């Protein structure tokens, strides 16, 4: 396919594009209000248990970062509390 044919095809395709009549900001301002969630009790307990189990590695990671920061501050930088 030649370059001229590709350019002509691109011009045809660009004429067929649909341009929205409203801007993104106008469509973004729509509000949704959640009035309730129906979930069985056992499913809610299972979800909370999964969250609790997932929080354990996160807490260990944050604790390790805090301990490492404390170590660097006291031993390397010589900061005393």
Secondary structure, DSSP 8 states (H G I E B T S, - for coil): --HHHHHHHHHHHHHT----SS-HHHHHT-----------HHHHHHHHHHHHHHHHHHHHHHHHHHHHHHHIIIIIS----
